[in-house]
Amino acid sequence: MKNLAPLAAIALLYSAAPGTVSAQEARPELSPMSRVTAARAEQAKVKGDSGDRVFGGNEADPGEWPFQVALLSSQMLDDSPISQANAQFCGGSLIAPQWVLTAAHCVTDGGMTIPADSVTILTEATALTEGKRYAVAEVVRHDGYSEMTLDNDIALIKLAEPATAPTVKLIEARGEDAGKVRVTGWGRMDNGSFPVNLMEAELELQPNAACNAGIRAIYARDLEMILRNFAPRMHYSETGITTATKSMVETMADKLTDNMICAGTTSGVRDACNGDSGGPLFVEGPDGVVQVGVVSWGEGPMDASAACGHANAYGVYTRISNYKDWIAEKTAQ
C-alpha cells in the first residue's frame, strides 16, 4: 500500500482542484426535492435538448400501475394541474391506504428530514396533470440511512387521510436475484427531458457481484483519466498509469451492501434515473404485482451527464425483503 500513497494523493488533489467538487457533494441522488424540481424548471427552458444518455422505457397505459404515487414539493403547487408536473421530485408506492413507501434520500434535503407539510402525495395519476392530492401527516426516515453509502435508503410517509387508490403487495421473503422486473417513474429520459406521463421499463435482476464489477470498471476508467491528466506535469509513464490503476482497483471495496438489490440491462439502455427515486421495482406473477425494491442510486463516469444508463453499471435498489419487520413496526401505529 505504501507505493500507492502518492497516487492516492494525486486523486485527492484532483478532486480538490478549482471548479471540482467532492464525490460526496456530487452525488446526483442527494436533496431531490430541490435538485429535481430545479432540473425540471431548467429543462422546460431548454426544451429538453441536453443530449443525455438513453434510458429507454415506454409510456405506461392509463391506470396501469395504480399503486404508483408522486412526491410533490408543496411550495411549488397551486390550483392548476400543470403545477403538479413542475413540483414532482420523487416517486413512491402506496403499500397501505395511509402509507407510502419511498427512498430515504427522497425525504432528505440538505441533510435534514423534510417537514411533513413540505411534501404532497399525488395518487391515481398516470399523467402528472391528473390524480388526487393528499397532505402528509408524518415522514419516517430509517435511522440507519447514510448519505455517504445510501445504505438503508428507505422511508415511509403517512398520509393525513387514507387514499382510495389500490395498494401494492410487498415481497415476503428474499428470493433469487434473477428474472424480469419492472420499474416505473417520471424521471429523466433519454433527451434530458422529464415526462408528464408515467414511464415503465423492463429490466433483469442481477447478482450484486455484477453491479460491483461494473462500478469498479467505471472507477478504473475515472482513475486512469485522473492519472493521465497529471502525467505531463509529473512525468510518469503509461506503464505507471496502468500499473497504478490496476493496483488501486484491486483494493477497492464493494459498493453494494446486502440491503441493496441490482437490476438493469447489460447495455444500459433501460434504467431508472433522476426523478425516479423512491419508486417501485416490482415483479408480475400469478398473484399480481409484488414490489421487491425501491429506486435508490446509480453510478456513471465522472465525465458523464448522468449517473444512469451506463453499460454494465445497472441500477441499485433498496432490498425490501430486508425491511419487512421495520415496515410492519412503523406502520402499526
N, C-alpha and C positions, 0 to 999 in steps of 0.2 A: 504493500500500500504506500510505502514511503515515496516511491518513484512517481506516484500519481498525484502527489500533493501539488506540485507546480501547475499541473494541468487543471486540477480542480480549481485552483486559484484563478486561472485564466477564465474558466467558465463563470466564476463569480464576478470577475472584473467585467466581463461582457454584459452580464445581467445588470450591473450597476452603472453601465455607461450612460451618458446623457441620451434621453429620448427612449430609454427602455424601461420596463417595469419588471418587478419580481414575478416569479412563477405564481406566487400566491395572489398577487394583485391582478394578474392577467387571467385567472380562471374565468372562463366565459359563463359558468353556471351561477356565480355568486350575484346576490342582490337583483334577482329578475324583476321585482316589482318596478324598480326604477330603470333598469337596463333594457328590458324587453320593450316596455312601453316607449322608451326613447328611441329604440331601434325601429319600432313601428312608425313613429312620427317621422323619423328621418327617411324611411323607405317610402312613405307617402309623398315626400318632396321629390325624390329622385325616380319615382315610379318603378322601383324595384330593379333598376338596371345596374346591379352591383357585381355581377359576374361570379357569384358564389358557386360552390360545388353543387352537383346534382344530388338531391336527397331522395328523389323518387316518390312513389306513392300515387294514390288516386283519391278523388273526392268520394267521401262516404255517401251512401244513399240517405235521404232524409229519414231521420228516426232510427237509423240502423244500429247505433250504439247508444241507447238512451241513458245509460249509466254514466256516460262521459259528462264532465262538468268543466266550466271555465272559471278560472280565478281572475277577477277583475279588480283593478285599482279603484276604490270607491271615489277618490277625489277627482278622477277623470270622467266620472259618469254624470250625465244629465238625463233629461227625459227622452232624448232621442235614441232610437235603437242603434244608430251608427256609432254612438259613443261607446257601446259595448265592445265593438271591434277594436277601437283605439285603446281601450282600457285593459284588454286581455294580456296577461303576462305568464300564466302557467295553466296547466291542466290538473285534473283530479278525477276521482271516480266516486260515485255515490255507493257506499257499502252498507248503509242503513238509512232509513228515512231522514234522520237528523245528523248523519255523519258522512264527511268526505275524507277520503284517503288521498294524500298528496306527498310531495317530497319536502323534507325539512328545509332545503335551500330555497324552496318557493315561499316559505313563510319567514325567511330571514332577510333583512335588508340592512346593510351597513353593520352586519354582525349581530344585530338585535332581532328578537322575535317581533314580527309586525303586530300592531294592536288589532283587536278583533274588528273594530269599526273601519279599519283601513282597507279591508278586503270584502268584496261582494261575490257571492257564488251564483253563477248562471247555469241553470239546468234546462233540459228539454230543448237544446239548441244544436242543430246541425250547422246552421249559419249563425254567426255571432250577432246578427241583427234580429234574432228571434229569441224565444225562450222566456223563462221566469227567473227573476232576481230574488235572492234570499240574503237577508242580513246574517251576520256571523255573531254567535254568542261567545265562542271560545276558540282559541288557537292552541293546540297541544303539540309542541315540538319534542322529538325524542331527546332525552337528556344526554345521550351519548353521541349526538351529532357532532361531527368535526368538519369545519370549513376547509381544513388542510387536506384531508383524505377523502371527504364526502362519505365516510363510513356512517352507518345508522342514519342514512338520508331518508327519513320517513317522518310524516307528521299527520295529524288529524285536525279537522276543522268541524266544530259543532255548529249547526245552523240554529238560528233563533227560533225557527219553527220547522216541523217536518216537511220534507219535499214530497211531491206527488209522483216524481219520476221513478221508474224501476231501478232496482239496485243490482249490483254485480256480486257473484259469489267469489270468495277468496279461496285460494288453494289450501287444502287441509294439511298436506304433508309434502316434504321435499321430494321431487321426482328427479328423473334423469335430465341432465342438461342437453337435450337433443329434441328435435322436432320443430314443426312450424308454429310460429306465434304471430300475433298481430299487434301493432302499435298504432295509436290514434292521437291526433292533436292538431293544434292550429299554429304549429311552429314554422320557422323559416324554411322556405322552399328553395328550389334549385337556382332561381334567378335573384335570390336575396329578398324576395317579397314575402309578406305574411298573408296567408289566405283568410278569407272571411268564412269559407266553408270548411268543415272538418275534413281532414285528410287521414288516410289509412295506408299502411304499408305492411306487407307480409315479410317476415324475417325468419331466420333459423336460430334456434338456441345453439349456443356454442359452449364448450367447456371453458372454464375460466383461464385455463392454460393458453388457449388460443388468443384470448384478449390480452393477456400479459405479454405474450410473444409479439403480438402486433404493436403494442405500445412500446415495448423495448426496442423494436426496429425503428419506430418513429424517433425515439430519443437518440438512437445511434446516429441517425441522419442529422438530427439537430446538433449533436455534439461534434460531429465531423465538420459541420458548417462553421460552428464557433471556432474550432481549432484552425480551420483553413483561413478564416478571416484574420487571425493573428499571425499566421505563418510568415508573411513578408516582413513583419516587424521583428519577430523573434527568431527567424532563421532556422526553424526546424523543418524536417523533410517530410515528404509524402509518406514515407515509410513510418516516420514517427507519428504522424496523424493516424494512420491505420492501426498501428500497434497500440497507441494510447486509447483510441476509441474502443477497440476490442477489449482491452483490459478493464476499462471502466464499465462497459456494458455488462460484462460478466459478473460484476459486483452489485448490479442494480437489484433492489428488492422488487418483488411483485407488487403491482399497484392495486389489484383487486383483493378485497378481503372476502371471507366466507359469507359475509352479509350481502354480497353482490352477485348478480347473475348477468351473463353476457349474451347478446343477441345481435344479429345483423346479417350482412351478406359479405362474401369474400371480396367482391368488387367494391363494396362501399356505396353502391348507387342507391340503396334504400337504407334510411337511417332516421332516427329521431334527431331533432336539432333544437336550437334556441327557441323557447316558447312552448315546446312540447313537454318540458319538465313537469314532473308530478303526475303526468297522465298514465294510463294503464297499459301494461304489456299483458296480453291475455291469450289463452288457447280456446279453441272451439271444439267441443266434443259432443257426445250423445246427450249429455245432461245440460247442454248450453255452454255459455261463456264462463270461463274461470280465470280470474286475474292472478298472474304469477309474479308480476314485477311492477315497479314504479320507475318511470323515466328519471334517471339520475344524472349521468355525465358521460362525456366522450373525450377523446383526445385526438389531436391533429398536429402536424408540423408547425414549427414556430412561424414560418412564413405563409401559412395558410390563412384564408379569410374566415374560416370557421372550424371549430373542433368537432366536426362531424362529417360523415360521408367519405371517409378515407379507407382505401383498400386495406383489408386485414386488421383494421383497428376495431371495428364493431362498436356497439353502444353498450353502456353499462347501466344496469337497473338494480334497484333495491330488491333483494330476495324476500318476498312477502312471507314465505313459509317460516322464516326465522323470527317473525314478529307476531305470530298469531296470539300468543299469550299477552303481549304488550297491547295489541289492539283490543283484545277482549277486556283487559283491565281498564283501559282508558275510556272505552265506550260504555261500560257498565256503570255509568254514573246516575 
